[in-house]
Amino acid sequence: MSEAQKNSLADISHDLFAVRSEKLNQLRAAGEDPFRANWAQTHTSADCAELMRPAIEAAKAAGTDVHEIPSSAEEVSVAGRVIAIRVMGKASFMKLLDRDGVQQVYLTRDILGEDRYNKHFKKMIDIGDFVGVRGELFVTKTGEVTVRARAYGLVAKALRPLPEKWHGITDEEQVSRQRYLDLIANPESKKRLLDRSRIIAEIRKFLWERDFVEVETPALHPIAGGAAARPFVTHFNALDCEFYLRIALELHLKRCLVGGIERVFEIGRVFRNEGMDRRHNPEFTMMEIYQAYSDYEGMMTLIREMIQHLCRTVVGTTTITRYDGQVIELGGEWRVADYKDLVRERTGRADWFELSKAEKIAECRRMADEIRSRAQAEAEARGEELRNKDLMVPDPREDWEDYEVTNEVYGKLIEPNLIQPTFVTHIMKELCPLAKINEKDPSVIDVFELCINGQEIAPAYSEQNDPITQRRMFELQAGEEIQKIDQDFLVAMEHGMPPAGGMGVGIDRLCMLLTGCANIRETILFPTLKPDYVSGPQKKEA
């Protein structure tokens, strides 16, 4: 390196981006491409460990020091991101992060040569760079499988350094906004997101083995249907009309039932232009499943067996430990509880469903006052100040329908406490117009909501296949906005739809459950965030 080059680096030593950019310029000036098109990687870190495993086991069995194992005869070629460098004069250790883990590399001046070791490796390679290495394997005195570098190459220069504490990013905003740094810095986060991929793969395998067919349906709909949710609206230029990002997969999948695809499912993104919190993301992954000649009880068996299969194949146990240490047991049979019975039990009113709406609202306010008083006393006993926003209390409005008041009790006081797996059956018919009305109690429908971890994981129905009843229920739901009814779906039903069980599964929430995390953002690779066009870690306002 010339004196001028040394001075240029010294002048910008306060700016690491500038320092690395200058190194990039120097490498290019010397004729080296710091951004190669490829590297012939033959082994990952896991492959290297497996290659040396027999020799290590044999040495341990013979009582021999593992570092006395001869170097492997086979040359390996590894590659990864540099996450650590330890220089020791004429020799150095470097650690590379690849898809399987961390691989240690040993570099020496004697093997690489003066120029390559002192002037290139020690001066030009930084933590964060991607490097490829070729050499044979050996075992160090500490028992670590290591590549003795015969040659190495810089394959991608990192112009920005990893965060100072790259080994543990904890700021939630940075974790979500700069997920790529989270994947590098937090192995547990990377594992959780890779487990999500395995969960989805195992779901597909589970269903394929049961003769279900996976299909793809449109993400843009002329009518927002299949669920009660506020849609995202867009303008379709070629057709010169408004379309909606889908809020559910249901109506197109039922068309498949009409067409003779008797077992069908789809895993896809759906979009609901509503709130965001630790359990909700406006863009989320939903799976919907429909099985002809089944019903909601058949779906109970299917979802229980599916989740237990995921426990065995991905998690390794049916006992899940939540983020707060609470244990959820997913093995064996699961509880089945009637919606009305749960409401009566929680309110302490056996006559709840005989009360007027005004009386129910008054009961809600009484329960809310009791919860606040109890919470206030507990906070004072701890010497803390009560934060009302953290309390889950029913807060119905006067203009709500009667069933909405009841469902406020269920949503605020019952569902959050259903930690162990529970099938909540026979909900109010007004909450879903797409299910069969119960023959014994026409005020409810033949459905279940599977609740685990204090949230709904999977609703399932005995699907409505009577087109006349379906049309009437759609009209009641739509009110004066009759144009919002999917007439094409009703025409399809009029051609005949077989009886069927149908189910939706929130993949993000299922992953929250199986990985034991607290926030839905932790299970989504790139969660929805408010745009921020400032690069680098985000600073919170004081």
C-alpha positions, 0 to 999 in steps of 0.5 A: 500500500502506498503512503498516499493510500495509507494517508487517505485511510487515516483521514477518514478513519472516523467514518467506517463506511468511507474507510471500507469504500476506500478499501473497495477502491484500492482493491479495484485499482489493484485489478481485484473484483470485490463482488465476485459472481460465484464461489465454488462452495463444496461444504457448509459448516455442518458438512465439515463437522460431519466429515470429521465426526468419525475421526473425532469419535474414534479418537475419543474412544481411544483416549487420544487428544482430538487435536492429534487427528491428522488433517483430512485428505479431502479439500473443502471449499467453504464460504460465508460472512466474516463474523470474527477475526483474531490476528496472532502475528503470523497466524490468524483465526477467522469465523465464517457464518453460513446457512448451517452455522459457524465455520472456523478458518485458520490462516497463516503467512507461511501458507498464504504468502507475505502479500496475501496474508499481511497486505490483503487479509490483514488490511482489506478483510473486515467483519461483515465481508463474505469470503470463500476459503479452500483447504483441508480440515483439522481439529484444534486443541479446543476441539473445534473443526477448522479449515486450514486455508490454502487459498481464500477470496473476497467474494462480497465486500460489506461497505457498512459494518455490522452493528456494534453489538451485532451479536444481540440486537434487542431494539424491537423497531430495529429487529423488525425494520432491519430484519437482515441484521436480526438474522445475522445477530440473533440465532434464535430469531433466525431459527424461529423464522426457519422453523416457520418455513418448516411448519408450512412445509410440514402442513403441506406434506400432512395435507398432501398425504390425505389427498388434499389438492393445493390451488391458487386463487386470485388476490384481487377481488371485484367484491370483498367477501368471505369475511367481515373485514375492511379491505384494501382498495386499489384501482384496476387500470385495464378494467377501469374499476375498483378491486380489493385485496382479498380478505379471505380465500373462502369463496373461490375455494368453495367454487372448487368444491362445486367443480368437483375438487373435493379436498382443497386448500390454499396457503396465501396472503390475505389483507385486512385494512384494520388495526395492528398489535401484537396479535394482528398484522394487516398483511398475514398468511392464512390457510383455508381447507375444505373437505367435501362430505365432512363437517365441523367435527371432522375439522376438529380431528383434522386440525388436532392431528395436524398440530400434533404432527407439527409438534412431533416433526418440527418442535419435537414435543407437544409441551410448549413453553410460552414467552412468560413461562406458562406451559401449553400441552398440545398432546392428547384430546382437547377440550370442547366447550359451548360458546353460550356456556362459557358466556354464562359461566364468565358472567355468572348469569345463567339467564344471560341470553334472556336479558335485554340488550340494555341489561347486558350492557349494564352487566358489562359495565358492572364487570368492568368496574369490578375488574378495575377495582380489583386491579387497582387494589393489586397495583396499590399492594405492589406499590405500582400505578395502575395502567388502565390501557392494559386492562381487558374490560368489556366496553360495549356501545349503545348502538351495537347489536345484541349479539355484539354485546355478548361477543364483547364479553367473549372477546375481552373476558373469555378468549384471552384466558383460553390458554390450553387448546379449546374448541369453542363451539356453536357461536352466534349465527350473526357472526358468520353467514357462511355456516350451517345453522344448528338444528337444535338451536337456530340462534347458533351455527355449527362451528368451532373456534379453536383457541390456544394461547389466548387467541383464535388459531383456527375457526371451522364450519359445517359449510352452508350449501343451501344457496337459498339460505346462503343468499338470505344470510348474505342479504341480511349481512349486506343490508342496503349495500346489496351490491356487495354480495358476490352474485357469481358465488351464489350462482355457483352454489345454485349449481350444487355444492356438496356438504363440507367442512371448512377451516381457516388457520392463521399461520402467523398465530400458529407459528407464535404458538409453536415457537413460544413468542409473544408478538406476531411480528416475531414470526413474520419475516418482514412485518408491516411497518410505517415507512421510514426512509432514513437508512440505518438503525432507527432512533426513538424520540425522547 
